[in-house]
Amino acid sequence: MDQVPLPFVVDQDKTYDVTGNKQVWVSQPSTGLDKRQATLQLCIWAEGEQNVKPAIVFRGKGNITSAEKAQYNKGVDVYFQKCAWMDADLDMEWVSRTLIPGVGNSPDEKVIFTDVGFQQGKEFHKACGKMNAIIYLLPENHTDKVQSIDAGCGKK
């Protein structure tokens, strides 16, 4: 499971590294979080059916019309947060509204790799433990070594 900033406009016609490179280093003058418009959170299994819906976090309070909400794709869970990123409170909502329904209460052991602070709290670990999941905390900035989001679709 990991998060990736989701810009509304992405230039798909350019690349900034050699095709086939295993790692791409990205540099920018700031974190870019102040300009973020949305965040995509994905939970990807190494094998088997992908049952956990993608989650998108938009900037704002979620004051939307029912007509707009009716247009959302049913295969994506939509959340709102003032800065458009996942935080501890929103992550716990995501656990109960998206993760648990996606993985169910099967006896199969699940492994979750993370390096973000809001997933290091007792509440998150306790909720994941109830669904037979083990949390592995990774060193900061190393998720691209084990997570397909940073190594693939989230790579800039």
Order of alpha helices (4+ residues) and beta strands (2+ residues): beta-beta-beta-alpha-beta-alpha-alpha-beta-alpha-beta
